[in-house]
Amino acid sequence: MKLNFTKLKPNSPDFRKVKQLYMRAFPDDERAPFLMLVLKAKKKSVDFWSISCDGQWAGMLYIVNHRDLSYVFYLAVSEELRGRGIGSAILRSAQKIYKDRRLFLAIEELDENAENYSQRVSRRNFYIRSGFEELHRKLREGNVIYDILGVGGDVKASEYKALMNSYAGSILSKLFTMEFVD
């Protein structure tokens, strides 16, 4: 399996596919405006990847970097290619690309009362199999509570706040709830 990571730009051939996948793969309350993602991706600290596998477009990965932290905002694999190990391969590649950094991500908390509880458990197990560990922290973004998983070490609330301020800017960061809620 050969993966190719290409920085996504508005004139990229895969731009429309990435946008459509993004809109389908993430619930409304977990999605930032796509235009904001594209505009923020102009920053050196943001990597917006379009990913192909063996020459076929396969998915997207959006990572925000600050100091020695890399936050996986979004990872999605095309519906037609799911279940073939591509997501795991993307995460292994990401761990190599960001090898000297603490790589972390947020998943929906394991709430047994949630309608998609079994999906949440499957997602968590996928990330654990891919080398991520539970950081025993919770994150609130808007009205959604997430569990934090990571590779390379813990992430402090102050570090997350600095990353988000760097990414979104201090004004935009104050408009949205984005905080650790240990």
mmCIF file of the C-alpha atoms, coordinates in Angstrom:
data_MODEL
# 
_entry.id   MODEL 
# 
loop_
_atom_site.group_PDB 
_atom_site.id 
_atom_site.type_symbol 
_atom_site.label_atom_id 
_atom_site.label_alt_id 
_atom_site.label_comp_id 
_atom_site.label_asym_id 
_atom_site.label_entity_id 
_atom_site.label_seq_id 
_atom_site.pdbx_PDB_ins_code 
_atom_site.Cartn_x 
_atom_site.Cartn_y 
_atom_site.Cartn_z 
_atom_site.occupancy 
_atom_site.B_iso_or_equiv 
_atom_site.pdbx_formal_charge 
_atom_site.auth_seq_id 
_atom_site.auth_comp_id 
_atom_site.auth_asym_id 
_atom_site.auth_atom_id 
_atom_site.pdbx_PDB_model_num 
ATOM 1   C CA . MET A 1 1   ? 0.000   0.000  0.000  1.00 0.00 ? 1   MET A CA 1 
ATOM 2   C CA . LYS A 1 2   ? 1.579   3.277  -1.157 1.00 0.00 ? 2   LYS A CA 1 
ATOM 3   C CA . LEU A 1 3   ? 0.205   6.494  0.303  1.00 0.00 ? 3   LEU A CA 1 
ATOM 4   C CA . ASN A 1 4   ? 0.802   9.927  -1.147 1.00 0.00 ? 4   ASN A CA 1 
ATOM 5   C CA . PHE A 1 5   ? 0.189   13.056 0.950  1.00 0.00 ? 5   PHE A CA 1 
ATOM 6   C CA . THR A 1 6   ? -0.396  16.253 -1.061 1.00 0.00 ? 6   THR A CA 1 
ATOM 7   C CA . LYS A 1 7   ? -1.094  19.676 0.439  1.00 0.00 ? 7   LYS A CA 1 
ATOM 8   C CA . LEU A 1 8   ? -4.668  20.633 -0.443 1.00 0.00 ? 8   LEU A CA 1 
ATOM 9   C CA . LYS A 1 9   ? -5.135  23.942 -2.239 1.00 0.00 ? 9   LYS A CA 1 
ATOM 10  C CA . PRO A 1 10  ? -8.370  25.424 -3.684 1.00 0.00 ? 10  PRO A CA 1 
ATOM 11  C CA . ASN A 1 11  ? -7.119  24.688 -7.219 1.00 0.00 ? 11  ASN A CA 1 
ATOM 12  C CA . SER A 1 12  ? -6.159  21.079 -6.387 1.00 0.00 ? 12  SER A CA 1 
ATOM 13  C CA . PRO A 1 13  ? -7.877  18.407 -8.488 1.00 0.00 ? 13  PRO A CA 1 
ATOM 14  C CA . ASP A 1 14  ? -9.094  16.695 -5.293 1.00 0.00 ? 14  ASP A CA 1 
ATOM 15  C CA . PHE A 1 15  ? -10.464 19.857 -3.632 1.00 0.00 ? 15  PHE A CA 1 
ATOM 16  C CA . ARG A 1 16  ? -14.123 19.072 -4.363 1.00 0.00 ? 16  ARG A CA 1 
ATOM 17  C CA . LYS A 1 17  ? -13.751 15.418 -3.248 1.00 0.00 ? 17  LYS A CA 1 
ATOM 18  C CA . VAL A 1 18  ? -12.148 16.496 0.041  1.00 0.00 ? 18  VAL A CA 1 
ATOM 19  C CA . LYS A 1 19  ? -14.894 19.035 0.710  1.00 0.00 ? 19  LYS A CA 1 
ATOM 20  C CA . GLN A 1 20  ? -17.667 16.533 -0.056 1.00 0.00 ? 20  GLN A CA 1 
ATOM 21  C CA . LEU A 1 21  ? -16.071 13.857 2.132  1.00 0.00 ? 21  LEU A CA 1 
ATOM 22  C CA . TYR A 1 22  ? -15.612 16.360 4.957  1.00 0.00 ? 22  TYR A CA 1 
ATOM 23  C CA . MET A 1 23  ? -19.295 17.333 4.801  1.00 0.00 ? 23  MET A CA 1 
ATOM 24  C CA . ARG A 1 24  ? -20.437 13.695 4.831  1.00 0.00 ? 24  ARG A CA 1 
ATOM 25  C CA . ALA A 1 25  ? -17.976 12.309 7.382  1.00 0.00 ? 25  ALA A CA 1 
ATOM 26  C CA . PHE A 1 26  ? -18.473 14.741 10.269 1.00 0.00 ? 26  PHE A CA 1 
ATOM 27  C CA . PRO A 1 27  ? -21.683 15.768 12.053 1.00 0.00 ? 27  PRO A CA 1 
ATOM 28  C CA . ASP A 1 28  ? -22.706 19.431 11.871 1.00 0.00 ? 28  ASP A CA 1 
ATOM 29  C CA . ASP A 1 29  ? -21.794 20.105 15.499 1.00 0.00 ? 29  ASP A CA 1 
ATOM 30  C CA . GLU A 1 30  ? -18.285 18.694 14.958 1.00 0.00 ? 30  GLU A CA 1 
ATOM 31  C CA . ARG A 1 31  ? -17.515 20.559 11.733 1.00 0.00 ? 31  ARG A CA 1 
ATOM 32  C CA . ALA A 1 32  ? -15.791 23.892 11.443 1.00 0.00 ? 32  ALA A CA 1 
ATOM 33  C CA . PRO A 1 33  ? -16.776 25.944 8.394  1.00 0.00 ? 33  PRO A CA 1 
ATOM 34  C CA . PHE A 1 34  ? -14.893 24.443 5.446  1.00 0.00 ? 34  PHE A CA 1 
ATOM 35  C CA . LEU A 1 35  ? -13.881 27.876 4.168  1.00 0.00 ? 35  LEU A CA 1 
ATOM 36  C CA . MET A 1 36  ? -12.243 28.582 7.530  1.00 0.00 ? 36  MET A CA 1 
ATOM 37  C CA . LEU A 1 37  ? -10.246 25.345 7.282  1.00 0.00 ? 37  LEU A CA 1 
ATOM 38  C CA . VAL A 1 38  ? -9.072  26.290 3.805  1.00 0.00 ? 38  VAL A CA 1 
ATOM 39  C CA . LEU A 1 39  ? -8.123  29.831 4.826  1.00 0.00 ? 39  LEU A CA 1 
ATOM 40  C CA . LYS A 1 40  ? -6.333  28.671 7.993  1.00 0.00 ? 40  LYS A CA 1 
ATOM 41  C CA . ALA A 1 41  ? -4.454  26.071 5.925  1.00 0.00 ? 41  ALA A CA 1 
ATOM 42  C CA . LYS A 1 42  ? -2.479  28.949 4.407  1.00 0.00 ? 42  LYS A CA 1 
ATOM 43  C CA . LYS A 1 43  ? -0.645  29.190 7.740  1.00 0.00 ? 43  LYS A CA 1 
ATOM 44  C CA . LYS A 1 44  ? 2.676   27.373 7.996  1.00 0.00 ? 44  LYS A CA 1 
ATOM 45  C CA . SER A 1 45  ? 1.426   25.707 11.162 1.00 0.00 ? 45  SER A CA 1 
ATOM 46  C CA . VAL A 1 46  ? -1.449  23.922 9.386  1.00 0.00 ? 46  VAL A CA 1 
ATOM 47  C CA . ASP A 1 47  ? -1.202  20.841 7.178  1.00 0.00 ? 47  ASP A CA 1 
ATOM 48  C CA . PHE A 1 48  ? -4.293  20.096 5.071  1.00 0.00 ? 48  PHE A CA 1 
ATOM 49  C CA . TRP A 1 49  ? -3.540  16.840 3.273  1.00 0.00 ? 49  TRP A CA 1 
ATOM 50  C CA . SER A 1 50  ? -5.326  15.178 0.396  1.00 0.00 ? 50  SER A CA 1 
ATOM 51  C CA . ILE A 1 51  ? -4.298  11.538 0.436  1.00 0.00 ? 51  ILE A CA 1 
ATOM 52  C CA . SER A 1 52  ? -4.150  8.979  -2.325 1.00 0.00 ? 52  SER A CA 1 
ATOM 53  C CA . CYS A 1 53  ? -3.504  5.264  -1.967 1.00 0.00 ? 53  CYS A CA 1 
ATOM 54  C CA . ASP A 1 54  ? -1.945  3.328  -4.811 1.00 0.00 ? 54  ASP A CA 1 
ATOM 55  C CA . GLY A 1 55  ? -2.836  6.170  -7.171 1.00 0.00 ? 55  GLY A CA 1 
ATOM 56  C CA . GLN A 1 56  ? -6.505  6.415  -6.139 1.00 0.00 ? 56  GLN A CA 1 
ATOM 57  C CA . TRP A 1 57  ? -7.813  9.343  -4.100 1.00 0.00 ? 57  TRP A CA 1 
ATOM 58  C CA . ALA A 1 58  ? -8.457  7.995  -0.591 1.00 0.00 ? 58  ALA A CA 1 
ATOM 59  C CA . GLY A 1 59  ? -9.167  10.731 1.940  1.00 0.00 ? 59  GLY A CA 1 
ATOM 60  C CA . MET A 1 60  ? -8.080  13.759 3.944  1.00 0.00 ? 60  MET A CA 1 
ATOM 61  C CA . LEU A 1 61  ? -6.116  14.670 7.030  1.00 0.00 ? 61  LEU A CA 1 
ATOM 62  C CA . TYR A 1 62  ? -6.099  18.105 8.720  1.00 0.00 ? 62  TYR A CA 1 
ATOM 63  C CA . ILE A 1 63  ? -3.428  18.791 11.337 1.00 0.00 ? 63  ILE A CA 1 
ATOM 64  C CA . VAL A 1 64  ? -2.684  21.918 13.352 1.00 0.00 ? 64  VAL A CA 1 
ATOM 65  C CA . ASN A 1 65  ? 0.845   22.328 14.720 1.00 0.00 ? 65  ASN A CA 1 
ATOM 66  C CA . HIS A 1 66  ? 2.126   24.495 17.558 1.00 0.00 ? 66  HIS A CA 1 
ATOM 67  C CA . ARG A 1 67  ? 5.519   24.163 19.187 1.00 0.00 ? 67  ARG A CA 1 
ATOM 68  C CA . ASP A 1 68  ? 5.974   20.379 19.616 1.00 0.00 ? 68  ASP A CA 1 
ATOM 69  C CA . LEU A 1 69  ? 2.255   19.575 19.385 1.00 0.00 ? 69  LEU A CA 1 
ATOM 70  C CA . SER A 1 70  ? 0.328   18.318 16.375 1.00 0.00 ? 70  SER A CA 1 
ATOM 71  C CA . TYR A 1 71  ? -3.455  18.102 16.704 1.00 0.00 ? 71  TYR A CA 1 
ATOM 72  C CA . VAL A 1 72  ? -5.336  15.857 14.290 1.00 0.00 ? 72  VAL A CA 1 
ATOM 73  C CA . PHE A 1 73  ? -8.430  17.970 13.693 1.00 0.00 ? 73  PHE A CA 1 
ATOM 74  C CA . TYR A 1 74  ? -9.920  15.759 11.000 1.00 0.00 ? 74  TYR A CA 1 
ATOM 75  C CA . LEU A 1 75  ? -9.185  12.394 9.416  1.00 0.00 ? 75  LEU A CA 1 
ATOM 76  C CA . ALA A 1 76  ? -11.557 10.790 6.940  1.00 0.00 ? 76  ALA A CA 1 
ATOM 77  C CA . VAL A 1 77  ? -11.250 7.975  4.433  1.00 0.00 ? 77  VAL A CA 1 
ATOM 78  C CA . SER A 1 78  ? -13.475 7.764  1.368  1.00 0.00 ? 78  SER A CA 1 
ATOM 79  C CA . GLU A 1 79  ? -16.492 5.537  2.012  1.00 0.00 ? 79  GLU A CA 1 
ATOM 80  C CA . GLU A 1 80  ? -15.587 3.277  -0.927 1.00 0.00 ? 80  GLU A CA 1 
ATOM 81  C CA . LEU A 1 81  ? -12.166 2.518  0.567  1.00 0.00 ? 81  LEU A CA 1 
ATOM 82  C CA . ARG A 1 82  ? -12.992 2.095  4.250  1.00 0.00 ? 82  ARG A CA 1 
ATOM 83  C CA . GLY A 1 83  ? -12.180 -1.199 5.901  1.00 0.00 ? 83  GLY A CA 1 
ATOM 84  C CA . ARG A 1 84  ? -9.050  -1.786 3.832  1.00 0.00 ? 84  ARG A CA 1 
ATOM 85  C CA . GLY A 1 85  ? -6.478  -0.559 6.365  1.00 0.00 ? 85  GLY A CA 1 
ATOM 86  C CA . ILE A 1 86  ? -6.016  2.846  4.736  1.00 0.00 ? 86  ILE A CA 1 
ATOM 87  C CA . GLY A 1 87  ? -6.975  4.797  7.861  1.00 0.00 ? 87  GLY A CA 1 
ATOM 88  C CA . SER A 1 88  ? -4.437  2.843  9.901  1.00 0.00 ? 88  SER A CA 1 
ATOM 89  C CA . ALA A 1 89  ? -1.803  3.391  7.214  1.00 0.00 ? 89  ALA A CA 1 
ATOM 90  C CA . ILE A 1 90  ? -2.531  7.137  7.232  1.00 0.00 ? 90  ILE A CA 1 
ATOM 91  C CA . LEU A 1 91  ? -2.077  7.249  11.008 1.00 0.00 ? 91  LEU A CA 1 
ATOM 92  C CA . ARG A 1 92  ? 1.184   5.266  10.827 1.00 0.00 ? 92  ARG A CA 1 
ATOM 93  C CA . SER A 1 93  ? 2.430   7.678  8.167  1.00 0.00 ? 93  SER A CA 1 
ATOM 94  C CA . ALA A 1 94  ? 1.331   10.671 10.263 1.00 0.00 ? 94  ALA A CA 1 
ATOM 95  C CA . GLN A 1 95  ? 3.259   9.272  13.223 1.00 0.00 ? 95  GLN A CA 1 
ATOM 96  C CA . LYS A 1 96  ? 6.367   9.170  11.019 1.00 0.00 ? 96  LYS A CA 1 
ATOM 97  C CA . ILE A 1 97  ? 5.814   12.651 9.537  1.00 0.00 ? 97  ILE A CA 1 
ATOM 98  C CA . TYR A 1 98  ? 5.275   14.134 13.019 1.00 0.00 ? 98  TYR A CA 1 
ATOM 99  C CA . LYS A 1 99  ? 7.681   11.751 14.789 1.00 0.00 ? 99  LYS A CA 1 
ATOM 100 C CA . ASP A 1 100 ? 9.416   14.318 16.989 1.00 0.00 ? 100 ASP A CA 1 
ATOM 101 C CA . ARG A 1 101 ? 6.128   15.797 18.134 1.00 0.00 ? 101 ARG A CA 1 
ATOM 102 C CA . ARG A 1 102 ? 3.281   14.913 20.444 1.00 0.00 ? 102 ARG A CA 1 
ATOM 103 C CA . LEU A 1 103 ? 0.433   13.917 18.141 1.00 0.00 ? 103 LEU A CA 1 
ATOM 104 C CA . PHE A 1 104 ? -3.060  13.966 19.604 1.00 0.00 ? 104 PHE A CA 1 
ATOM 105 C CA . LEU A 1 105 ? -6.701  13.843 18.576 1.00 0.00 ? 105 LEU A CA 1 
ATOM 106 C CA . ALA A 1 106 ? -10.167 14.066 20.050 1.00 0.00 ? 106 ALA A CA 1 
ATOM 107 C CA . ILE A 1 107 ? -12.886 11.420 19.730 1.00 0.00 ? 107 ILE A CA 1 
ATOM 108 C CA . GLU A 1 108 ? -16.470 11.503 20.940 1.00 0.00 ? 108 GLU A CA 1 
ATOM 109 C CA . GLU A 1 109 ? -16.505 10.513 24.591 1.00 0.00 ? 109 GLU A CA 1 
ATOM 110 C CA . LEU A 1 110 ? -17.546 6.972  25.410 1.00 0.00 ? 110 LEU A CA 1 
ATOM 111 C CA . ASP A 1 111 ? -21.034 7.789  26.641 1.00 0.00 ? 111 ASP A CA 1 
ATOM 112 C CA . GLU A 1 112 ? -23.046 4.571  26.994 1.00 0.00 ? 112 GLU A CA 1 
ATOM 113 C CA . ASN A 1 113 ? -26.255 6.577  26.503 1.00 0.00 ? 113 ASN A CA 1 
ATOM 114 C CA . ALA A 1 114 ? -25.182 7.906  23.106 1.00 0.00 ? 114 ALA A CA 1 
ATOM 115 C CA . GLU A 1 115 ? -27.113 6.579  20.089 1.00 0.00 ? 115 GLU A CA 1 
ATOM 116 C CA . ASN A 1 116 ? -23.833 5.748  18.336 1.00 0.00 ? 116 ASN A CA 1 
ATOM 117 C CA . TYR A 1 117 ? -22.105 4.226  21.371 1.00 0.00 ? 117 TYR A CA 1 
ATOM 118 C CA . SER A 1 118 ? -20.922 1.102  19.494 1.00 0.00 ? 118 SER A CA 1 
ATOM 119 C CA . GLN A 1 119 ? -19.501 3.312  16.728 1.00 0.00 ? 119 GLN A CA 1 
ATOM 120 C CA . ARG A 1 120 ? -17.668 5.381  19.354 1.00 0.00 ? 120 ARG A CA 1 
ATOM 121 C CA . VAL A 1 121 ? -16.161 2.235  20.863 1.00 0.00 ? 121 VAL A CA 1 
ATOM 122 C CA . SER A 1 122 ? -15.091 1.002  17.401 1.00 0.00 ? 122 SER A CA 1 
ATOM 123 C CA . ARG A 1 123 ? -13.503 4.384  16.633 1.00 0.00 ? 123 ARG A CA 1 
ATOM 124 C CA . ARG A 1 124 ? -11.628 4.412  19.954 1.00 0.00 ? 124 ARG A CA 1 
ATOM 125 C CA . ASN A 1 125 ? -10.389 0.844  19.377 1.00 0.00 ? 125 ASN A CA 1 
ATOM 126 C CA . PHE A 1 126 ? -9.238  1.803  15.868 1.00 0.00 ? 126 PHE A CA 1 
ATOM 127 C CA . TYR A 1 127 ? -7.078  4.611  17.260 1.00 0.00 ? 127 TYR A CA 1 
ATOM 128 C CA . ILE A 1 128 ? -5.720  2.421  20.088 1.00 0.00 ? 128 ILE A CA 1 
ATOM 129 C CA . ARG A 1 129 ? -4.753  -0.259 17.517 1.00 0.00 ? 129 ARG A CA 1 
ATOM 130 C CA . SER A 1 130 ? -3.066  2.511  15.525 1.00 0.00 ? 130 SER A CA 1 
ATOM 131 C CA . GLY A 1 131 ? -0.745  3.350  18.424 1.00 0.00 ? 131 GLY A CA 1 
ATOM 132 C CA . PHE A 1 132 ? -2.653  6.093  20.241 1.00 0.00 ? 132 PHE A CA 1 
ATOM 133 C CA . GLU A 1 133 ? -3.131  5.970  24.003 1.00 0.00 ? 133 GLU A CA 1 
ATOM 134 C CA . GLU A 1 134 ? -5.808  7.407  26.234 1.00 0.00 ? 134 GLU A CA 1 
ATOM 135 C CA . LEU A 1 135 ? -4.549  10.643 27.779 1.00 0.00 ? 135 LEU A CA 1 
ATOM 136 C CA . HIS A 1 136 ? -7.322  10.571 30.412 1.00 0.00 ? 136 HIS A CA 1 
ATOM 137 C CA . ARG A 1 137 ? -8.426  14.085 29.529 1.00 0.00 ? 137 ARG A CA 1 
ATOM 138 C CA . LYS A 1 138 ? -11.675 15.480 28.199 1.00 0.00 ? 138 LYS A CA 1 
ATOM 139 C CA . LEU A 1 139 ? -12.104 18.354 25.812 1.00 0.00 ? 139 LEU A CA 1 
ATOM 140 C CA . ARG A 1 140 ? -15.143 20.520 25.218 1.00 0.00 ? 140 ARG A CA 1 
ATOM 141 C CA . GLU A 1 141 ? -15.471 22.101 21.798 1.00 0.00 ? 141 GLU A CA 1 
ATOM 142 C CA . GLY A 1 142 ? -18.783 23.887 21.511 1.00 0.00 ? 142 GLY A CA 1 
ATOM 143 C CA . ASN A 1 143 ? -21.425 21.558 22.944 1.00 0.00 ? 143 ASN A CA 1 
ATOM 144 C CA . VAL A 1 144 ? -19.516 18.331 22.320 1.00 0.00 ? 144 VAL A CA 1 
ATOM 145 C CA . ILE A 1 145 ? -17.339 16.520 24.869 1.00 0.00 ? 145 ILE A CA 1 
ATOM 146 C CA . TYR A 1 146 ? -14.411 14.495 23.546 1.00 0.00 ? 146 TYR A CA 1 
ATOM 147 C CA . ASP A 1 147 ? -11.884 12.046 24.954 1.00 0.00 ? 147 ASP A CA 1 
ATOM 148 C CA . ILE A 1 148 ? -8.261  12.808 24.104 1.00 0.00 ? 148 ILE A CA 1 
ATOM 149 C CA . LEU A 1 149 ? -5.924  10.185 22.659 1.00 0.00 ? 149 LEU A CA 1 
ATOM 150 C CA . GLY A 1 150 ? -2.295  10.758 21.814 1.00 0.00 ? 150 GLY A CA 1 
ATOM 151 C CA . VAL A 1 151 ? 1.160   9.525  20.896 1.00 0.00 ? 151 VAL A CA 1 
ATOM 152 C CA . GLY A 1 152 ? 4.398   10.871 22.337 1.00 0.00 ? 152 GLY A CA 1 
ATOM 153 C CA . GLY A 1 153 ? 3.197   12.231 25.672 1.00 0.00 ? 153 GLY A CA 1 
ATOM 154 C CA . ASP A 1 154 ? 0.518   14.112 27.538 1.00 0.00 ? 154 ASP A CA 1 
ATOM 155 C CA . VAL A 1 155 ? -0.998  17.438 26.505 1.00 0.00 ? 155 VAL A CA 1 
ATOM 156 C CA . LYS A 1 156 ? -1.669  20.080 29.138 1.00 0.00 ? 156 LYS A CA 1 
ATOM 157 C CA . ALA A 1 157 ? -4.712  22.345 29.066 1.00 0.00 ? 157 ALA A CA 1 
ATOM 158 C CA . SER A 1 158 ? -2.454  25.400 28.735 1.00 0.00 ? 158 SER A CA 1 
ATOM 159 C CA . GLU A 1 159 ? -0.713  23.856 25.709 1.00 0.00 ? 159 GLU A CA 1 
ATOM 160 C CA . TYR A 1 160 ? -4.017  23.103 24.022 1.00 0.00 ? 160 TYR A CA 1 
ATOM 161 C CA . LYS A 1 161 ? -5.176  26.659 24.686 1.00 0.00 ? 161 LYS A CA 1 
ATOM 162 C CA . ALA A 1 162 ? -1.954  28.071 23.204 1.00 0.00 ? 162 ALA A CA 1 
ATOM 163 C CA . LEU A 1 163 ? -2.357  25.841 20.125 1.00 0.00 ? 163 LEU A CA 1 
ATOM 164 C CA . MET A 1 164 ? -5.943  26.988 19.593 1.00 0.00 ? 164 MET A CA 1 
ATOM 165 C CA . ASN A 1 165 ? -5.057  30.649 20.121 1.00 0.00 ? 165 ASN A CA 1 
ATOM 166 C CA . SER A 1 166 ? -2.256  30.293 17.602 1.00 0.00 ? 166 SER A CA 1 
ATOM 167 C CA . TYR A 1 167 ? -4.569  28.587 15.102 1.00 0.00 ? 167 TYR A CA 1 
ATOM 168 C CA . ALA A 1 168 ? -7.790  30.541 15.488 1.00 0.00 ? 168 ALA A CA 1 
ATOM 169 C CA . GLY A 1 169 ? -6.495  33.805 16.897 1.00 0.00 ? 169 GLY A CA 1 
ATOM 170 C CA . SER A 1 170 ? -7.363  35.173 20.302 1.00 0.00 ? 170 SER A CA 1 
ATOM 171 C CA . ILE A 1 171 ? -10.640 36.810 19.216 1.00 0.00 ? 171 ILE A CA 1 
ATOM 172 C CA . LEU A 1 172 ? -12.050 33.761 17.394 1.00 0.00 ? 172 LEU A CA 1 
ATOM 173 C CA . SER A 1 173 ? -10.871 31.508 20.236 1.00 0.00 ? 173 SER A CA 1 
ATOM 174 C CA . LYS A 1 174 ? -12.983 33.538 22.679 1.00 0.00 ? 174 LYS A CA 1 
ATOM 175 C CA . LEU A 1 175 ? -16.102 33.131 20.534 1.00 0.00 ? 175 LEU A CA 1 
ATOM 176 C CA . PHE A 1 176 ? -16.092 29.339 20.833 1.00 0.00 ? 176 PHE A CA 1 
ATOM 177 C CA . THR A 1 177 ? -15.763 27.075 23.845 1.00 0.00 ? 177 THR A CA 1 
ATOM 178 C CA . MET A 1 178 ? -12.573 25.077 23.354 1.00 0.00 ? 178 MET A CA 1 
ATOM 179 C CA . GLU A 1 179 ? -11.162 23.848 26.650 1.00 0.00 ? 179 GLU A CA 1 
ATOM 180 C CA . PHE A 1 180 ? -10.002 20.840 28.577 1.00 0.00 ? 180 PHE A CA 1 
ATOM 181 C CA . VAL A 1 181 ? -12.545 19.859 31.207 1.00 0.00 ? 181 VAL A CA 1 
ATOM 182 C CA . ASP A 1 182 ? -10.600 17.385 33.334 1.00 0.00 ? 182 ASP A CA 1 
# 
